[in-house]
């Protein structure tokens, strides 16, 4: 505990004392108070002590710690508490991370970022994180134990941006890194992460086995595994039937290797037939699958608990498992009603919120504040905790501050006082204009209407004559009045005493979102002018659209963490040797742009980002190509520019028309040629004011 305090608030570390005490009312608790001139932290575990520490810092030092600005604590004084503050924690388990988070947010992280994140988890009460870093090495060495060559084992393991989807059995071998040193470095990082999690009092959730193996291993086994259909354009993977004798043989070997390399901590994530269908019909088969996997885990670890996502579970598999041996993750909190509280099995009430780590401001804080855990607890006694399962977390700092708070809240929370408190902690000032700003955000992008999926960005959308979606799983409509967002921006700008990095981040973020929303309105104006053959209006609106997009690009370039160059550079530094740096560069750029393979692409722009450089070098040139095509046909037939038929993602196909093929060729060229650029961060405040003066009608 002392290490966590020294890492985060070294100037006041000697002001804290702490003790671990028995549970209160049979439950976890965290407490802080004054004792002999020191700040006394109490709790029944190390995690509870970390929570008490952060509770104190928020209440008395007025801090906000976030993934988006305010990424470090700057505290030099420690006022003594004037009273004892105690919180009883109802949620026994607090689970954190989605497989996708490791791809969208953590793909290039080294120990320095992981160390900060683990402390952040502890302070927010996370006691069961998904812990899968290093499993690349577990698979790599197990495959060699079964006779595969080093070269073939390396080729099976997908690259750093895509490995999370390999763990979900969706793909393998894509953009692989042919370097054993990389695998070993991932193993060493995984060890450090697990060691720190254990030292903080967490219970890691490790990887199980659902049957995904290389085709070459199946040949060595002499088995006839199932070849799954293609997944989103990726070749189908090979899956061992759980009832095949080699399933338990290989699965046990994999778990044994994991224990040898990383340790075994009793919770194992495994999702059979995730996003695919069982090879055999019938309830009896599914029940046998459930028993087989559970028996394999229990034979390996007598205390094993199978952790299963509610996303793709099957009732007969679930009911074949002893209730003490299964924990279900209701990722978005929607499945408990559908499955009647998961038939009495233990489950986690989760919040999902984000797909692809897209940086759209959205999310209902009213729904968060209702406390879905408490709402359902009396109805479904199997509910044992809460979880955050966002696909990425580098967006929406206000929403996530509340989401982390609600992980351990006992009752419903009143949003308005919380927002007032948040504004002061986030911005370092209690000015009325800042309180008004967050209240306006509540009325707009964080209103109840914004529940669920994020709104797509027109800037990042692949140009089309009809706008459907920017990416799968997004909303096309705004769902709030953009003028309210402008007023929130104006209120932020009125502050005289705001002094935090979080303030500058939010100025940038709100201005970005406002102008992005405006650009969508202009897009529709352009298409109307084109249809009417109105050349003057067409050129006026095209010029306005391009100016807006350039302004957003310039604004975002003032924040290094919101630039493409910063992320590509970080990805390339992940390489262990110079000759493989290009593989990491391609991993990064492919995920951010076309997402999938170059043939039969379905997920293009899934992980879109409004980032400096990515807009100017990738999204804007696509729009300029599109406007040039429209210009040449003004008032004429434009029906063949984009396909009108939609695929199963409710979007245009990727490269059906000649113009779409031109876009495709540009996108491939961008991935092949882009290199990170050297640039200095600009003045965020000046860039925001420039945008307001030029584009915000409400400011006039």
C-alpha positions, 0 to 999 in steps of 0.5 A, spaced: 500 500 500 505 504 501 508 503 494 502 505 491 501 512 495 509 513 494 508 512 486 502 517 486 502 522 491 510 522 494 510 529 497 504 527 502 506 519 502 508 520 510 501 523 512 498 516 511 497 510 516 493 504 514 490 498 517 487 492 515 480 490 519 475 485 519 469 486 514 463 491 517 456 487 517 460 481 513 462 486 507 467 489 504 468 497 506 473 503 506 474 508 511 478 514 512 479 519 518 484 523 522 488 519 527 494 523 531 495 528 526 495 522 520 490 520 515 488 513 517 486 508 512 482 502 514 479 496 510 478 489 510 483 488 504 489 492 500 484 494 495 479 497 500 485 501 503 486 504 496 479 506 495 479 509 502 486 513 499 482 515 493 476 517 496 480 521 501 484 525 495 477 526 492 474 529 498 480 533 501 485 534 495 479 535 490 483 531 485 480 527 478 484 522 475 483 520 468 485 517 462 483 523 458 487 529 461 489 529 469 493 523 468 497 524 474 496 526 481 499 533 483 498 533 491 502 537 495 498 538 501 494 533 505 489 536 510 486 532 516 479 529 515 474 533 519 470 526 520 470 519 519 468 517 512 466 510 511 463 506 505 460 499 505 461 496 499 455 491 496 458 489 490 463 483 492 466 482 485 468 488 481 470 486 474 474 490 469 476 490 461 474 487 455 478 483 450 477 488 445 480 493 450 487 490 449 486 491 442 483 498 442 486 502 448 492 497 450 495 494 444 502 498 445 503 499 452 509 498 456 510 497 463 510 505 465 503 505 463 501 499 466 503 500 472 499 507 472 493 503 470 494 498 475 494 503 481 488 507 477 484 500 478 486 499 485 484 506 487 477 505 483 476 498 487 477 493 481 478 487 484 478 482 478 481 484 472 482 480 465 489 479 465 491 476 458 498 479 457 503 474 456 498 469 453 502 469 447 507 466 450 503 460 453 500 458 446 507 459 443 511 454 447 505 449 448 505 449 440 512 447 440 511 442 446 506 439 441 511 438 435 510 445 431 516 449 429 518 455 432 516 459 425 509 456 425 508 457 432 510 464 431 506 465 424 499 462 428 499 468 433 496 474 430 500 481 431 499 486 437 493 490 434 489 483 433 491 478 438 485 480 442 480 477 437 485 471 436 483 470 444 476 470 442 477 465 436 475 470 431 482 470 427 489 468 427 495 469 424 494 476 421 500 481 421 504 476 425 510 478 428 516 473 426 520 474 433 521 470 439 524 476 442 517 479 442 513 473 445 518 473 451 517 480 452 510 480 452 511 474 457 515 478 462 510 484 461 505 479 463 508 477 469 510 484 472 502 485 471 500 479 475 505 480 480 503 487 481 495 485 481 496 480 486 500 485 491 495 490 490 490 484 492 486 483 486 484 476 483 486 476 476 481 472 470 486 468 466 485 465 459 482 458 458 481 454 452 475 454 447 478 449 442 482 454 437 488 451 434 492 451 428 490 447 422 497 444 422 496 442 430 490 438 428 494 435 422 499 432 428 493 430 432 490 426 426 483 430 428 478 432 424 477 439 427 471 444 425 473 449 420 469 455 421 466 460 416 469 466 415 469 472 420 468 479 418 472 477 412 478 473 415 479 466 414 475 461 418 479 459 424 480 451 426 476 449 432 477 442 436 470 440 438 470 440 446 468 432 445 474 430 441 479 427 446 485 432 444 481 438 446 482 436 454 489 434 452 491 440 449 487 445 453 490 442 460 497 442 457 495 450 455 493 451 462 499 447 465 504 452 461 500 458 463 501 456 470 508 455 469 509 461 466 504 466 469 501 462 475 494 460 476 489 464 480 482 460 479 478 464 474 479 462 467 475 466 461 472 461 456 467 462 451 465 456 446 462 457 440 463 465 440 460 468 434 459 462 431 455 456 431 456 449 435 458 443 430 453 439 432 445 440 433 441 438 440 441 440 447 445 433 449 451 436 445 451 442 448 450 439 455 456 435 454 460 441 452 459 444 458 461 438 463 467 437 459 470 444 459 468 445 466 471 438 468 477 440 464 478 446 468 476 443 475 481 437 474 487 442 473 485 447 478 480 444 484 478 451 485 477 453 478 471 458 476 469 458 469 468 465 467 463 466 461 461 472 457 453 473 457 454 475 450 454 468 446 452 463 452 448 458 451 443 455 456 444 448 456 452 449 456 451 453 463 446 449 466 451 443 465 456 447 470 455 447 477 453 453 480 459 454 484 464 453 478 461 459 473 461 466 473 457 470 468 459 477 465 453 481 463 457 485 459 452 491 457 447 489 463 442 487 458 442 479 458 440 478 466 433 480 464 433 476 458 435 470 461 432 471 468 437 472 472 442 467 469 438 462 472 441 463 479 448 463 477 453 468 479 453 474 474 456 481 474 452 487 472 456 490 467 457 497 463 459 496 456 458 504 453 464 504 447 465 500 441 472 501 438 474 506 442 471 511 438 472 518 441 464 521 440 461 524 446 456 520 448 452 516 454 447 517 459 449 519 466 442 518 468 442 511 467 449 510 470 446 514 476 440 509 477 445 504 479 443 498 475 446 493 480 442 495 486 435 495 481 436 488 480 440 485 486 433 484 490 430 481 483 436 476 482 440 474 488 445 471 483 448 478 482 455 478 485 458 484 483 459 490 477 464 491 471 466 495 466 467 492 459 468 498 454 472 496 448 476 502 449 477 508 454 480 514 451 474 518 451 468 521 455 472 522 461 466 525 465 462 519 463 467 514 466 469 518 472 462 516 474 462 509 471 468 508 476 464 511 482 458 507 480 462 500 481 462 501 488 456 505 490 450 502 494 444 506 492 442 511 486 446 517 486 443 524 484 447 527 478 447 534 479 451 535 486 455 529 483 456 534 477 458 540 481 463 536 485 466 533 478 467 540 475 471 542 481 475 536 481 476 536 474 478 543 473 481 545 479 476 551 480 469 552 483 467 557 478 459 557 476 461 557 469 464 550 469 458 548 473 454 550 468 458 547 462 458 540 465 450 541 466 450 543 459 453 536 457 448 533 461 443 536 457 446 534 451 451 529 449 450 525 456 442 525 456 438 519 457 437 520 449 444 518 448 444 511 452 447 505 448 451 506 442 455 512 440 454 517 434 458 516 428 463 521 425 461 524 418 469 526 418 471 519 419 465 516 415 467 513 408 464 518 403 458 516 400 452 519 396 448 517 402 450 516 409 448 510 413 453 509 418 460 511 419 462 504 423 458 498 425 454 499 431 453 506 431 448 511 431 447 516 425 442 521 428 445 526 433 440 525 439 441 532 442 441 539 440 448 541 438 447 548 440 447 546 447 454 543 446 456 550 443 454 553 449 457 548 454 464 550 450 462 557 451 461 556 458 468 553 459 471 558 455 469 563 460 473 560 466 478 565 469 481 560 474 481 553 471 488 550 471 488 543 470 490 539 464 483 536 464 480 543 462 485 543 456 483 536 454 475 538 455 476 544 451 479 541 445 474 535 446 468 539 446 470 543 440 472 537 436 465 534 437 461 541 436 465 542 429 464 535 427 456 535 429 456 541 424 460 538 419 455 533 418 449 538 417 454 541 412 454 534 408 447 534 407 447 541 404 452 539 399 448 533 397 442 537 396 446 542 392 449 537 388 442 534 387 439 540 385 445 542 380 447 548 384 454 549 383 455 556 387 452 553 393 455 546 392 462 550 392 460 554 398 458 548 402 464 544 400 469 549 402 466 550 409 466 543 410 473 542 408 475 548 412 471 545 418 475 538 417 482 542 417 480 546 423 478 540 427 485 537 425 489 543 427 485 543 434 487 535 435 494 536 433 495 541 439 494 534 444 500 529 442 495 523 445 490 525 440 495 525 434 496 519 429 503 520 429 504 519 437 500 512 436 504 510 430 510 512 433 509 508 440 507 502 436 513 502 432 517 502 439 514 496 441 518 492 436 524 488 439 528 490 433 529 495 427 527 490 421 520 488 424 518 496 426 514 496 419 510 490 422 508 494 428 506 500 424 502 496 419 498 493 425 497 500 428 494 503 421 490 497 419 486 497 425 485 504 425 483 504 418 481 498 414 481 494 420 480 487 416 484 484 411 484 487 404 480 482 401 472 482 403 473 487 408 467 488 412 469 492 418 473 498 415 473 504 419 470 500 425 475 504 430 475 511 427 478 516 431 478 524 430 485 525 431 490 530 428 494 527 422 489 521 421 484 527 419 488 531 415 492 525 412 487 520 411 479 522 412 480 529 409 483 526 402 478 521 401 472 527 402 476 531 397 476 525 392 469 524 393 467 532 392 471 532 386 467 526 383 461 530 385 463 536 382 464 532 375 457 530 375 453 536 378 446 535 377 447 529 373 447 521 375 451 520 381 447 513 383 453 509 381 458 512 385 456 508 391 452 502 392 445 503 394 445 496 397 447 495 404 451 489 407 449 486 414 452 492 417 447 496 414 453 500 410 455 500 403 460 494 401 467 496 401 469 496 393 463 495 389 464 501 385 469 504 381 469 510 385 470 505 392 475 502 388 479 508 388 478 509 395 480 502 397 487 504 393 488 510 396 487 507 403 492 501 401 497 506 399 496 510 406 497 504 410 503 502 406 507 509 406 505 513 412 510 514 417 510 518 423 511 526 423 515 530 427 511 536 430 510 540 436 504 541 440 500 547 439 496 552 443 490 548 445 486 554 448 488 559 442 485 553 437 479 553 441 478 560 441 479 560 433 474 555 432 469 559 436 470 565 433 469 562 426 464 557 426 460 558 433 454 562 431 452 562 438 458 566 440 456 571 436 
